[in-house]
Amino acid sequence: MLEKKNITNPSIILGDMNIDLMNKSEMDRKIVTDYENLLAVKGFKRVIWDSREEFRMNGITQSCIDHLFIKHHW
């Protein structure tokens, strides 16, 4: 949808996107990079850098799936 839209007005993209911006695996890292690059090309800036921690199996994992990107003409 974003690839086809020309967004010229100030806009916000916010939500639980289930794309982990902290993911380190090579395959998933490409998805994250493509996603962030698409938003950057459209003029969006990432404004949330927080992660969440969960206890899984034998340790604590961190992820960042709650996203907030804005496009604004400063």
Order of alpha helices (4+ residues) and beta strands (2+ residues): beta-alpha-beta-beta-beta-beta
